[in-house]
Amino acid sequence: QVQLVESGGGLVQPGGALRLTCAASGRISSIYAMGWYRQTPGKQRELVITSGGTTNTADSVKGRFTISRDNAKNTVYLQMNSLKPEDTAVYYCWADIRDSDYLRRNYWGQGTQVTVSS
């Protein structure tokens, strides 16, 4: 099995910063892409930023959020700067992984709450 485990969410004031971490573990053959989505109550999950062959970034976070990966550790990071109240959401780690049985599929983390409020 493959698991994604996130950490780093919490409460931060507007203008502040947070870093989220997501580590993939288990029977991994290849990781094609990793990234982050977010969801607020009553809304669909939306892309924040992903990194594979290219980086895809939501317009709402360009210039404020950056993604980085440590491929040796199967880990992806989301650095969030200049946070706004509208960034408040549950953030989900995502990965496109081929496991050791050579099955390729999307995996999701359990989600971590980010709250931006004074």
N, C-alpha and C positions, 0 to 999 in steps of 0.2 A: 504493500500500500504506500501511497504518497500522502504526505501531510504538509500543509502550509501553516506556520504558526507566526502570528503577528504580535508585536509589542510596540509600546511607545505612545499610545493615545492618552488623552487626558483633557484637562481644562486649561485654557490659556486666554490671556487678555487679547483684545484686538491689537494688531500690530506685532504680536509676539510670534514665536517660532516653535515648531515641534519637529521631531524626526521619528518617523515610523520605520520599523524593521520587520521584515518577513523572511523567515528561513524555511526552505523546502527540505524535506527529509524523506527517507524511505527508499523504495526500490526504483531509483531514477536512472534512466538510460541517457536521456538528453533533455535539456531545457531549451526550448525555442524562444520563449519570450516570458517576461514577468512584468508586473505592473500593479496599478492600483485603480480601483473604482470606488465610488461612494454612493450612499443612499440616504435619503431623508424620508420621514414618514409620509406615506401617500404618493411617493414619487418612484419612478423607475430608477434602477441602478444606472449610474452614468460613469463613463470613462473619465478618469482624472489624468493619468499618464501611464504609458506603457513603453517598454524597451525590448526590442527584438532586433531584427535587421534594421529597423528604423525606430525613431522615437515619436510617439503620438501624444500630443498634449492638448488638453481641453483649453479653449480660448480663455475661459474664466480664471485659469491658474497660470497662464504663461507669464514668465518673468518673476513669478513668486515661488513656484514649486519646481523642484528638480528631482530627477531619479538617478540612482546609481546602483550598480550591481557589483557584487563580489562573486564571480563565477566559481572560484575555488571553494567557497562556502555555500553555494547555492542560495545566496541571500540577495534581497533587493531592499533598497532604502528609499524613503520618500522624505526629502527635506522640504518642509513647508515654512516659508517666511512671509512676513507681512500678512498674517492671517486676518481674515475678516469674519464677522458673524455669519455670513452666508456660506462659509466653509464648514460650518457645523454639520456633521453627518457621521454615519457609521462608515468607516473606511475598510474596504475589503481588499486583501491581497489576491492577485490572480496570477496563474502561471499556465503556460502551454507546455505540457510535459509528455514525453514518451517514456513509459515505465519499462521495467526490465522484461516484461512480457511483450514489449514492442507495441503496446497499445498507446495511442496518442489521444489526449483529451485535455479539456480545461479543468483546472483545479482552483478551489476557492478556500481562502482562510475563513476563520470564524467571525471576523469583523472586530474592529476596535473603535470605540467612540472617541470622536474629537469634538470638543465643545469650545467655541470661541465666544467669550462673554466677559463683560466687565463686572 
